[in-house]
Amino acid sequence: MEREKIHFTGQPFITFVEWKGNERIKCIPIVYESRYHCGIGVLYKNGQKCIWGLLTPRNIIAAWRGTEILHRLGTIKSGTLCEVYFTGVRNPSKFDKESYIEPIIARIGERMYEKIMSLPVPEQIIRAILDNQKEDFHPDLYPITDEVRAGTIQWRQEFADAGVIHPDEVDAKERTEKEIITRCEPLLDSYAKSRRLPRHCLCMNYVESVLLTLVEKGANKTNSDSVLVALAGVVGDIAISTMSMGLAHYSQKEYESQANNKRNQATSQSAKWLALSSRRFFFFKKRDLELFTEQKAWDILTKMFTEYFPMESETIPV
């Protein structure tokens, strides 16, 4: 079994451990990483340990904050390592707040939680992130961006050189993405209705993401918004279908056949919508003046899929 790489070792502390009996014992908190998971752990005497982590994201800043929380709890219970890890995450989801963070805050208090979240991130943790980027499985860079925004890390050129995005760049990108989605909202709404989907659901989230990727690749320079939404619909639908196929057992030949059928079905649905939408939005978008037959829409979407998503084209046969 692969050994874990320990990125950080905290100060030892004495506490109760739920499965270790009724006496307080010495615990050493660690931030660790291995090929298959990354997170927080506790070392006990005689080399025993307990660890908890995720394959992805690999957020060792959250894990480090978890070590700061552990020794303030009084007892380590089943599930505690998971809870303190998520409590250390910057900008957590609503689900994580309700499931993991609020129970921990109830134990340590709101003031202590805010204090821990405002602690400067140790240089040892920063170095662990930057110095391990060449590993096959390496710590994520995005937490540095979040901490620079929060003021717990000071920005430096080394971050940019490593590929860390400055918060100002993130804000600018988010504004641009919001403008794109807002501009395409009538088309996205129309597409969702044509597929009998809620406007906001997992499939439409994929469609939005692919739409933004297409704009980032410059596809909007030579194609109308309706074409981009149609192609995003193809890719989004394939993504959902692939997830479902992953739950079943297929031979390679069966998988390729199923994938090909799914892609043809997705392309057909988007081509039909594109042919109809090019008429519906005729008076609103000068760039959509060209009307599409279903066959022409099919040909365009198939060609663009291969052009903008070549890796997927190799995986899913035409």
LINSUL-V924596 format. One record per helix or strand of 2 or more residues. SS is the DSSP state (@ for helix, = for strand). FROM is the first residue (numbers start at 0). LEN is the number of residues. Records with the same first field share a line. If there is no record, write none. Layout:
SS: FROM-LEN, FROM-LEN
This chain:
=: 4-5, 12-5, 24-9, 37-6, 48-6, 74-2
@: 44-3, 59-11, 79-8, 93-15, 109-8, 122-9, 141-9, 156-6, 166-17, 184-10, 201-15, 218-3, 224-21, 251-29, 285-3, 293-15, 309-6
